[in-house]
Amino acid sequence: MVNIEHLFVFLDVTQTLSFSETAQRLHVSQPTVSKNIHDLESELGIKLFERTGTKPRLTEAGRALLPWARKLVIQSNEFEDIARSINQDVTGS
C-alpha cells in the first residue's frame, strides 16, 4: 500500500525540483526526503525521478502518476476533514 506521506513529499519535489528545498519546506532533513522518494519508488517498482544534473527531473512514469498522486492527496485531506467533522457537535438543521 502506498504511503500518503510519500506522495505528499513526491508532490512537493515536483513543485520545487529540489530535494533540499522540499526538506526545508517540510521541516525535515534532505536525507529524509530522499528516503521518502526512494521508498515510494520501491513500493511502486518504478523510478519517478532522474537524478542526473543539478535538479531532479520527472521520468515518464513520474509524469504519468503525478495527476493520480494529486488526487490521492486531495482525497486523503478530505477524508481527514470529514473524520474530524464527525467528532464535532453539529448545530442547526
ZIVENRA-V938651 format. One record per residue. N is the residue number from 0. RES is the residue in one letter. OMEGA is omega as a letter, one per 20 degrees, with the letter a starting at -180 (NA if undefined). Layout:
N_RES_OMEGA / N_RES_OMEGA
This chain:
0_M_a / 1_V_r / 2_N_a / 3_I_r / 4_E_r / 5_H_r / 6_L_r / 7_F_r / 8_V_r / 9_F_a / 10_L_r / 11_D_r / 12_V_r / 13_T_r / 14_Q_a / 15_T_a / 16_L_a / 17_S_r / 18_F_a / 19_S_r / 20_E_r / 21_T_r / 22_A_r / 23_Q_a / 24_R_a / 25_L_r / 26_H_r / 27_V_r / 28_S_r / 29_Q_r / 30_P_r / 31_T_r / 32_V_r / 33_S_r / 34_K_r / 35_N_r / 36_I_r / 37_H_a / 38_D_r / 39_L_r / 40_E_r / 41_S_r / 42_E_a / 43_L_a / 44_G_r / 45_I_r / 46_K_a / 47_L_a / 48_F_r / 49_E_a / 50_R_r / 51_T_a / 52_G_a / 53_T_a / 54_K_r / 55_P_r / 56_R_r / 57_L_r / 58_T_r / 59_E_r / 60_A_r / 61_G_r / 62_R_a / 63_A_a / 64_L_a / 65_L_a / 66_P_r / 67_W_r / 68_A_r / 69_R_a / 70_K_a / 71_L_r / 72_V_r / 73_I_r / 74_Q_r / 75_S_r / 76_N_r / 77_E_r / 78_F_r / 79_E_r / 80_D_r / 81_I_r / 82_A_r / 83_R_a / 84_S_r / 85_I_a / 86_N_a / 87_Q_r / 88_D_r / 89_V_r / 90_T_a / 91_G_a / 92_S_NA
